Amino acid sequence: MRQEKILLSLNELKFATSEHLRQLHSLGSLRNALKVLNQMKEYLTIRKHNGRNVYYLNNLGREIIGAETEIKWSLTVDHHLLRNDMLLYFECPSDWRAEQKITFKYKNGLSYKESTIIPDATFTLHNIFHFLEVDRTQSMSENKKKINQYKLLSPAIEEQFKHKPILVFYTTTESRKGLLEKLCSEVQLENIIISKEDLR
């Protein structure tokens, strides 16, 4: 049963470290987590990445749980791992959705225009909508465009749900955190900016 739960969560996460799986499935110490995952190695592909084991489903693992999509190692691995950090940081919200497209209308003069965004994740916390963006190597000009899109979306949510949404950025360095805080404050957008340093 525990092994099946781990396989199912890996199917959702795509890639995960032993630390992610240890926390998600209450596997006790890291040593114990590694022991449990080692017992499952026939179902997993294990790859060393930046000094950590990264796990994902192999063909047999997918077969066991009936997963159809084959997971292949790619350049997006770090992105997935950073998003997992935030899933755990916010204590696994029940309505967590990864990369769900949102199309909305916003007022442009006397008419309305349509825009689409694909947050890295969406979730609610204390009945407030949160949108997560993982910032790793994105240019700040691209981040500024995203922030402006969320600024356009904010009034639509406030009108319909009677609250302002919060944009969460998870970034790699303190200097990038400072730049993102500045960009969000310039447009007066509700935000939470977290760096990897904050999680240590």
Accessible surface in RSA format (square Angstrom, percent):
REM  Atomic radii and reference values for relative SASA: ProtOr
REM  Chains: A
REM  Algorithm: Lee & Richards
REM  Probe-radius: 1.40
REM  Slices: 20
REM RES _ NUM      All-atoms   Total-Side   Main-Chain    Non-polar    All polar
REM                ABS   REL    ABS   REL    ABS   REL    ABS   REL    ABS   REL
RES MET A   1   173.98  90.1 128.54  85.1  45.45 108.2 118.33 100.6  55.66  73.7
RES ARG A   2   118.35  49.7 111.80  57.0   6.55  15.6  43.67  59.7  74.67  45.3
RES GLN A   3    64.96  36.3  64.37  47.0   0.59   1.4  23.57  50.2  41.39  31.4
RES GLU A   4    87.23  50.1  85.06  64.4   2.17   5.2  11.73  22.7  75.50  61.6
RES LYS A   5   115.95  56.6 112.69  69.1   3.26   7.8  59.76  53.8  56.19  59.9
RES ILE A   6     0.00   0.0   0.00   0.0   0.00   0.0   0.00   0.0   0.00   0.0
RES LEU A   7     2.02   1.1   2.02   1.4   0.00   0.0   2.02   1.4   0.00   0.0
RES LEU A   8    80.02  44.6  78.49  56.2   1.53   3.9  78.74  55.3   1.29   3.5
RES SER A   9    21.91  18.5  16.83  22.5   5.09  11.7  21.53  45.8   0.38   0.5
RES LEU A  10     0.28   0.2   0.00   0.0   0.28   0.7   0.00   0.0   0.28   0.7
RES ASN A  11    36.07  24.9  35.04  33.9   1.04   2.5   0.00   0.0  36.07  34.9
RES GLU A  12   136.78  78.5 115.39  87.3  21.39  50.9  41.09  79.5  95.69  78.1
RES LEU A  13    19.29  10.7  14.56  10.4   4.73  11.9  18.00  12.6   1.28   3.5
RES LYS A  14    65.91  32.2  65.74  40.3   0.17   0.4  38.92  35.0  26.99  28.8
RES PHE A  15     4.97   2.5   4.97   3.1   0.00   0.0   4.97   3.0   0.00   0.0
RES ALA A  16     0.00   0.0   0.00   0.0   0.00   0.0   0.00   0.0   0.00   0.0
RES THR A  17     1.70   1.2   1.70   1.7   0.00   0.0   1.46   2.0   0.24   0.4
RES SER A  18    12.16  10.3  12.16  16.2   0.00   0.0   0.00   0.0  12.16  17.0
RES GLU A  19    59.34  34.1  59.24  44.8   0.10   0.2  42.32  81.9  17.02  13.9
RES HIS A  20     5.26   2.9   5.26   3.7   0.00   0.0   3.95   4.1   1.31   1.5
RES LEU A  21     0.00   0.0   0.00   0.0   0.00   0.0   0.00   0.0   0.00   0.0
RES ARG A  22    65.95  27.7  64.62  32.9   1.33   3.2   1.88   2.6  64.07  38.8
RES GLN A  23    86.94  48.6  63.33  46.3  23.61  56.2  20.75  44.2  66.19  50.2
RES LEU A  24    48.06  26.8  20.27  14.5  27.80  69.9  22.77  16.0  25.29  68.1
RES HIS A  25    37.36  20.4  20.57  14.3  16.78  42.9  19.25  19.8  18.10  21.1
RES SER A  26   101.61  85.9  71.47  95.4  30.14  69.4  45.48  96.9  56.12  78.6
RES LEU A  27     2.06   1.1   0.10   0.1   1.96   4.9   2.06   1.4   0.00   0.0
RES GLY A  28    44.56  55.0   0.00   N/A  44.56  55.0  41.34 113.5   3.22   7.2
RES SER A  29    67.12  56.7  50.71  67.7  16.41  37.8  50.52 107.6  16.61  23.3
RES LEU A  30    82.68  46.0  77.37  55.4   5.32  13.4  77.37  54.3   5.32  14.3
RES ARG A  31   207.65  87.2 199.94 101.9   7.71  18.4  72.96  99.7 134.69  81.6
RES ASN A  32    55.56  38.3  52.24  50.5   3.32   8.0  16.39  39.4  39.17  37.9
RES ALA A  33     0.00   0.0   0.00   0.0   0.00   0.0   0.00   0.0   0.00   0.0
RES LEU A  34    68.81  38.3  65.54  46.9   3.26   8.2  65.91  46.3   2.90   7.8
RES LYS A  35   129.82  63.3 122.23  75.0   7.58  18.1  72.84  65.6  56.98  60.7
RES VAL A  36     5.70   3.7   5.70   5.2   0.00   0.0   5.70   4.9   0.00   0.0
RES LEU A  37     0.06   0.0   0.06   0.0   0.00   0.0   0.06   0.0   0.00   0.0
RES ASN A  38    81.12  55.9  76.85  74.3   4.27  10.3  14.80  35.6  66.32  64.1
RES GLN A  39   105.12  58.8  78.63  57.5  26.49  63.1  39.07  83.2  66.04  50.1
RES MET A  40     0.00   0.0   0.00   0.0   0.00   0.0   0.00   0.0   0.00   0.0
RES LYS A  41   122.33  59.7 113.54  69.7   8.78  20.9  67.61  60.9  54.71  58.3
RES GLU A  42   102.44  58.8  86.53  65.5  15.91  37.9  38.27  74.0  64.17  52.4
RES TYR A  43    39.48  18.4  39.48  22.5   0.00   0.0   6.81   5.1  32.67  40.3
RES LEU A  44     9.26   5.2   0.00   0.0   9.26  23.3   0.00   0.0   9.26  24.9
RES THR A  45    45.56  32.4  41.47  42.0   4.08   9.7  32.18  43.2  13.38  20.2
RES ILE A  46    69.20  39.4  39.22  29.2  29.97  72.2  39.22  28.2  29.97  81.3
RES ARG A  47   109.61  46.0 106.08  54.1   3.54   8.4  27.53  37.6  82.08  49.7
RES LYS A  48   143.30  69.9 118.22  72.5  25.07  59.7  82.14  73.9  61.15  65.1
RES HIS A  49    38.39  21.0  35.00  24.3   3.39   8.7  26.67  27.5  11.72  13.6
RES ASN A  50   116.40  80.3  75.07  72.5  41.33  99.5  33.04  79.5  83.36  80.6
RES GLY A  51    64.16  79.1   0.00   N/A  64.16  79.1  32.55  89.3  31.61  70.8
RES ARG A  52    95.98  40.3  91.75  46.8   4.23  10.1  52.47  71.7  43.51  26.4
RES ASN A  53    36.19  25.0  33.10  32.0   3.10   7.5   1.39   3.3  34.81  33.6
RES VAL A  54     0.08   0.1   0.08   0.1   0.00   0.0   0.08   0.1   0.00   0.0
RES TYR A  55     4.40   2.1   4.40   2.5   0.00   0.0   0.32   0.2   4.08   5.0
RES TYR A  56    18.81   8.8  18.81  10.7   0.00   0.0   6.36   4.8  12.45  15.3
RES LEU A  57     2.80   1.6   0.22   0.2   2.58   6.5   0.22   0.2   2.58   6.9
RES ASN A  58    39.40  27.2  33.12  32.0   6.29  15.1  22.98  55.3  16.42  15.9
RES ASN A  59    99.03  68.3  92.81  89.7   6.21  15.0  30.71  73.9  68.31  66.0
RES LEU A  60    71.44  39.8  67.51  48.3   3.93   9.9  69.02  48.5   2.42   6.5
RES GLY A  61     0.00   0.0   0.00   N/A   0.00   0.0   0.00   0.0   0.00   0.0
RES ARG A  62    38.45  16.1  38.45  19.6   0.00   0.0   2.23   3.0  36.22  21.9
RES GLU A  63   133.09  76.4 110.07  83.3  23.02  54.8  45.12  87.3  87.97  71.8
RES ILE A  64    92.14  52.4  60.88  45.4  31.27  75.4  65.79  47.4  26.35  71.5
RES ILE A  65    32.49  18.5   1.32   1.0  31.16  75.1   9.63   6.9  22.86  62.0
RES GLY A  66    59.11  72.9   0.00   N/A  59.11  72.9  35.52  97.5  23.59  52.8
RES ALA A  67    15.80  14.5   0.91   1.4  14.89  33.9   7.91  11.1   7.88  20.9
RES GLU A  68   160.60  92.2 135.02 102.1  25.59  60.9  52.97 102.5 107.64  87.9
RES THR A  69    88.08  62.6  81.18  82.3   6.89  16.4  53.13  71.4  34.94  52.8
RES GLU A  70    94.75  54.4  76.32  57.7  18.44  43.9  18.46  35.7  76.29  62.3
RES ILE A  71    17.73  10.1   8.70   6.5   9.03  21.8  10.30   7.4   7.42  20.1
RES LYS A  72   144.30  70.4 131.06  80.4  13.24  31.5  77.18  69.5  67.12  71.5
RES TRP A  73    60.81  24.4  37.18  18.0  23.63  55.5  23.08  12.3  37.73  61.2
RES SER A  74    48.37  40.9  36.43  48.6  11.93  27.5  41.87  89.2   6.50   9.1
RES LEU A  75   168.08  93.6 155.62 111.3  12.46  31.3 159.87 112.3   8.21  22.1
RES THR A  76    69.84  49.7  67.46  68.4   2.37   5.7  64.60  86.8   5.24   7.9
RES VAL A  77     3.18   2.1   3.18   2.9   0.00   0.0   3.18   2.8   0.00   0.0
RES ASP A  78    33.39  23.4  32.06  31.9   1.33   3.1   6.50  15.3  26.89  26.8
RES HIS A  79    42.35  23.1  42.35  29.4   0.00   0.0  29.06  30.0  13.28  15.5
RES HIS A  80    24.72  13.5  24.51  17.0   0.21   0.5   9.29   9.6  15.43  18.0
RES LEU A  81     4.07   2.3   3.87   2.8   0.20   0.5   3.98   2.8   0.09   0.2
RES LEU A  82     9.93   5.5   9.89   7.1   0.04   0.1   9.92   7.0   0.02   0.0
RES ARG A  83    18.53   7.8  18.53   9.4   0.00   0.0   1.51   2.1  17.03  10.3
RES ASN A  84     4.74   3.3   4.53   4.4   0.22   0.5   1.01   2.4   3.74   3.6
RES ASP A  85    26.25  18.4  21.56  21.5   4.69  11.1   4.23  10.0  22.02  22.0
RES MET A  86     0.00   0.0   0.00   0.0   0.00   0.0   0.00   0.0   0.00   0.0
RES LEU A  87    17.62   9.8  17.62  12.6   0.00   0.0  17.62  12.4   0.00   0.0
RES LEU A  88    28.95  16.1  16.51  11.8  12.44  31.3  16.91  11.9  12.03  32.4
RES TYR A  89   107.38  50.1  80.16  45.6  27.22  70.8  52.14  39.2  55.24  68.1
RES PHE A  90    17.45   8.7   9.59   5.9   7.86  20.4  13.42   8.1   4.03  11.5
RES GLU A  91   150.42  86.4 126.56  95.7  23.86  56.8  45.83  88.7 104.59  85.4
RES CYS A  92    54.34  41.1  39.33  43.9  15.01  35.3  26.62  67.4  27.72  29.9
RES PRO A  93    19.22  14.0   2.46   2.2  16.76  60.9  13.19  10.9   6.03  37.5
RES SER A  94   117.72  99.5  79.93 106.7  37.79  87.1  57.88 123.2  59.84  83.8
RES ASP A  95    48.32  33.8  44.81  44.6   3.50   8.3  31.39  73.9  16.93  16.9
RES TRP A  96    38.04  15.3  26.47  12.8  11.57  27.2  19.44  10.4  18.60  30.2
RES ARG A  97   112.52  47.2 110.16  56.2   2.36   5.6  31.02  42.4  81.50  49.4
RES ALA A  98    52.48  48.3  27.85  43.0  24.63  56.0  27.85  39.2  24.63  65.2
RES GLU A  99    91.39  52.5  72.17  54.6  19.22  45.8  16.78  32.4  74.61  60.9
RES GLN A 100    90.03  50.3  85.93  62.8   4.10   9.8  28.03  59.7  62.00  47.0
RES LYS A 101   137.50  67.1 113.44  69.6  24.05  57.3  56.23  50.6  81.26  86.6
RES ILE A 102    42.42  24.1  39.33  29.3   3.09   7.5  42.42  30.5   0.00   0.0
RES THR A 103    69.84  49.7  39.69  40.2  30.15  71.9  30.24  40.6  39.61  59.9
RES PHE A 104    17.14   8.6   9.76   6.0   7.38  19.2  17.14  10.4   0.00   0.0
RES LYS A 105   131.52  64.2 119.62  73.4  11.90  28.3  62.14  55.9  69.38  73.9
RES TYR A 106    39.19  18.3  35.16  20.0   4.03  10.5  14.98  11.3  24.21  29.8
RES LYS A 107   133.87  65.3 109.79  67.4  24.08  57.3  55.90  50.3  77.97  83.0
RES ASN A 108    64.71  44.6  58.09  56.1   6.62  15.9   2.62   6.3  62.09  60.0
RES GLY A 109    63.53  78.3   0.00   N/A  63.53  78.3  42.73 117.3  20.80  46.6
RES LEU A 110   184.12 102.5 153.47 109.8  30.65  77.1 153.95 108.1  30.17  81.2
RES SER A 111    65.36  55.2  60.12  80.2   5.24  12.1  45.74  97.4  19.62  27.5
RES TYR A 112   136.48  63.7 109.00  62.0  27.48  71.5  75.24  56.5  61.24  75.5
RES LYS A 113   108.43  52.9 103.36  63.4   5.07  12.1  55.70  50.1  52.73  56.2
RES GLU A 114   114.77  65.9  84.54  64.0  30.23  72.0  24.15  46.7  90.62  74.0
RES SER A 115    19.57  16.5  12.21  16.3   7.37  17.0  11.58  24.7   7.99  11.2
RES THR A 116    59.15  42.1  41.39  42.0  17.76  42.3  25.47  34.2  33.68  50.9
RES ILE A 117     9.95   5.7   5.39   4.0   4.56  11.0   9.95   7.2   0.00   0.0
RES ILE A 118    98.31  55.9  75.75  56.4  22.56  54.4  75.81  54.6  22.50  61.1
RES PRO A 119     0.00   0.0   0.00   0.0   0.00   0.0   0.00   0.0   0.00   0.0
RES ASP A 120    13.01   9.1  13.01  12.9   0.00   0.0   0.00   0.0  13.01  13.0
RES ALA A 121     0.05   0.0   0.00   0.0   0.05   0.1   0.05   0.1   0.00   0.0
RES THR A 122    17.04  12.1  17.04  17.3   0.00   0.0  11.18  15.0   5.86   8.9
RES PHE A 123     3.52   1.8   0.00   0.0   3.52   9.2   3.00   1.8   0.52   1.5
RES THR A 124    46.21  32.9  37.25  37.8   8.97  21.4  18.77  25.2  27.44  41.5
RES LEU A 125    52.87  29.4  50.24  35.9   2.63   6.6  52.20  36.7   0.67   1.8
RES HIS A 126   159.70  87.3 129.96  90.3  29.74  76.1  97.88 100.9  61.82  71.9
RES ASN A 127   134.89  93.0 117.61 113.7  17.29  41.6  29.93  72.0 104.96 101.4
RES ILE A 128    53.98  30.7  53.98  40.2   0.00   0.0  53.98  38.9   0.00   0.0
RES PHE A 129    58.06  29.0  58.06  36.0   0.00   0.0  58.06  35.2   0.00   0.0
RES HIS A 130     5.72   3.1   5.19   3.6   0.53   1.3   2.30   2.4   3.42   4.0
RES PHE A 131     8.02   4.0   8.02   5.0   0.00   0.0   8.02   4.9   0.00   0.0
RES LEU A 132     0.00   0.0   0.00   0.0   0.00   0.0   0.00   0.0   0.00   0.0
RES GLU A 133     4.66   2.7   4.66   3.5   0.00   0.0   0.19   0.4   4.47   3.7
RES VAL A 134     7.71   5.1   0.00   0.0   7.71  18.6   0.00   0.0   7.71  20.9
RES ASP A 135     0.68   0.5   0.02   0.0   0.66   1.6   0.68   1.6   0.00   0.0
RES ARG A 136    80.71  33.9  71.52  36.5   9.19  21.9  14.76  20.2  65.95  40.0
RES THR A 137   108.25  77.0  80.18  81.3  28.07  66.9  57.55  77.3  50.69  76.6
RES GLN A 138    54.77  30.6  46.65  34.1   8.12  19.3  12.25  26.1  42.52  32.2
RES SER A 139    57.91  48.9  43.70  58.3  14.21  32.7  50.50 107.5   7.41  10.4
RES MET A 140    43.93  22.7  37.09  24.5   6.84  16.3  37.42  31.8   6.50   8.6
RES SER A 141    72.99  61.7  62.86  83.9  10.13  23.3  48.82 104.0  24.17  33.9
RES GLU A 142    69.88  40.1  69.67  52.7   0.21   0.5  20.17  39.0  49.71  40.6
RES ASN A 143     1.12   0.8   1.12   1.1   0.00   0.0   0.00   0.0   1.12   1.1
RES LYS A 144   100.42  49.0 100.42  61.6   0.00   0.0  48.56  43.7  51.87  55.2
RES LYS A 145   129.44  63.1 125.17  76.8   4.26  10.2  85.19  76.7  44.25  47.1
RES LYS A 146    55.26  27.0  54.80  33.6   0.46   1.1  38.41  34.6  16.85  17.9
RES ILE A 147     1.15   0.7   1.15   0.9   0.00   0.0   1.15   0.8   0.00   0.0
RES ASN A 148    60.67  41.8  59.20  57.2   1.47   3.5  22.97  55.3  37.70  36.4
RES GLN A 149    53.11  29.7  52.90  38.7   0.21   0.5  18.83  40.1  34.28  26.0
RES TYR A 150     5.89   2.7   5.05   2.9   0.84   2.2   4.79   3.6   1.09   1.3
RES LYS A 151    78.02  38.1  76.47  46.9   1.55   3.7  47.56  42.8  30.46  32.4
RES LEU A 152    67.78  37.7  64.06  45.8   3.73   9.4  66.18  46.5   1.60   4.3
RES LEU A 153     5.33   3.0   5.33   3.8   0.00   0.0   5.33   3.7   0.00   0.0
RES SER A 154    10.45   8.8  10.45  13.9   0.00   0.0   3.09   6.6   7.36  10.3
RES PRO A 155    77.28  56.3  72.82  66.4   4.46  16.2  74.80  61.8   2.48  15.4
RES ALA A 156    34.38  31.6  22.03  34.0  12.35  28.1  29.35  41.3   5.04  13.3
RES ILE A 157    15.53   8.8  14.65  10.9   0.88   2.1  15.51  11.2   0.02   0.0
RES GLU A 158    69.00  39.6  66.45  50.3   2.55   6.1  18.16  35.1  50.85  41.5
RES GLU A 159   135.46  77.8 122.93  93.0  12.53  29.8  48.72  94.2  86.74  70.8
RES GLN A 160   131.10  73.3 104.16  76.1  26.94  64.2  35.35  75.3  95.75  72.6
RES PHE A 161    93.10  46.6  74.86  46.4  18.24  47.5  79.14  48.0  13.96  39.9
RES LYS A 162   165.51  80.7 136.76  83.9  28.75  68.5 106.09  95.5  59.42  63.3
RES HIS A 163    37.14  20.3  30.18  21.0   6.97  17.8  32.05  33.0   5.09   5.9
RES LYS A 164   100.55  49.1  91.35  56.1   9.20  21.9  40.91  36.8  59.64  63.5
RES PRO A 165     5.83   4.3   5.12   4.7   0.72   2.6   5.24   4.3   0.59   3.7
RES ILE A 166    29.70  16.9  29.63  22.1   0.07   0.2  29.70  21.4   0.00   0.0
RES LEU A 167     3.16   1.8   1.74   1.2   1.43   3.6   1.74   1.2   1.43   3.8
RES VAL A 168     0.00   0.0   0.00   0.0   0.00   0.0   0.00   0.0   0.00   0.0
RES PHE A 169     0.82   0.4   0.82   0.5   0.00   0.0   0.82   0.5   0.00   0.0
RES TYR A 170     1.48   0.7   1.35   0.8   0.13   0.3   0.22   0.2   1.26   1.6
RES THR A 171     0.77   0.5   0.00   0.0   0.77   1.8   0.77   1.0   0.00   0.0
RES THR A 172    37.55  26.7  26.96  27.3  10.59  25.2  22.60  30.4  14.95  22.6
RES THR A 173    59.01  42.0  56.61  57.4   2.40   5.7  58.30  78.3   0.71   1.1
RES GLU A 174    86.85  49.9  76.83  58.1  10.02  23.8  50.03  96.8  36.82  30.1
RES SER A 175    80.57  68.1  63.93  85.3  16.64  38.3  56.05 119.4  24.52  34.4
RES ARG A 176    49.16  20.6  49.16  25.1   0.00   0.0  15.24  20.8  33.91  20.6
RES LYS A 177    37.25  18.2  37.25  22.9   0.00   0.0  11.06  10.0  26.19  27.9
RES GLY A 178    35.19  43.4   0.00   N/A  35.19  43.4  28.81  79.1   6.38  14.3
RES LEU A 179    89.71  50.0  87.79  62.8   1.93   4.9  88.31  62.0   1.40   3.8
RES LEU A 180     0.00   0.0   0.00   0.0   0.00   0.0   0.00   0.0   0.00   0.0
RES GLU A 181    74.16  42.6  71.37  54.0   2.79   6.6  24.01  46.4  50.15  40.9
RES LYS A 182   124.35  60.7 118.54  72.7   5.81  13.8  89.45  80.5  34.90  37.2
RES LEU A 183    24.67  13.7  23.77  17.0   0.90   2.3  23.77  16.7   0.90   2.4
RES CYS A 184     0.00   0.0   0.00   0.0   0.00   0.0   0.00   0.0   0.00   0.0
RES SER A 185    71.08  60.1  54.64  72.9  16.44  37.9  44.79  95.4  26.29  36.8
RES GLU A 186    96.46  55.4  59.91  45.3  36.55  87.0  43.28  83.7  53.18  43.4
RES VAL A 187    39.39  25.9  31.51  28.5   7.88  19.0  38.31  33.3   1.08   2.9
RES GLN A 188   149.31  83.5 130.34  95.3  18.97  45.2  41.48  88.3 107.83  81.8
RES LEU A 189     9.86   5.5   4.32   3.1   5.54  13.9   5.62   3.9   4.24  11.4
RES GLU A 190    81.85  47.0  75.32  57.0   6.53  15.6  12.62  24.4  69.23  56.5
RES ASN A 191    52.33  36.1  27.06  26.1  25.27  60.8   0.00   0.0  52.33  50.6
RES ILE A 192    60.81  34.6  56.50  42.1   4.32  10.4  60.81  43.8   0.00   0.0
RES ILE A 193    13.31   7.6   0.50   0.4  12.81  30.9   0.50   0.4  12.81  34.8
RES ILE A 194     5.53   3.1   5.53   4.1   0.00   0.0   5.53   4.0   0.00   0.0
RES SER A 195     0.00   0.0   0.00   0.0   0.00   0.0   0.00   0.0   0.00   0.0
RES LYS A 196    66.25  32.3  64.35  39.5   1.90   4.5  26.20  23.6  40.05  42.7
RES GLU A 197    85.12  48.9  73.41  55.5  11.72  27.9  21.12  40.9  64.00  52.3
RES ASP A 198    69.78  48.9  37.89  37.7  31.89  75.4  22.41  52.7  47.37  47.2
RES LEU A 199    67.82  37.8  31.47  22.5  36.35  91.4  37.59  26.4  30.22  81.3
RES ARG A 200   206.19  86.6 139.50  71.1  66.69 158.8  91.18 124.6 115.01  69.7
END  Absolute sums over single chains surface
CHAIN  1 A    11554.7       9532.7       2022.0       5942.7       5612.0
END  Absolute sums over all chains
TOTAL         11554.7       9532.7       2022.0       5942.7       5612.0
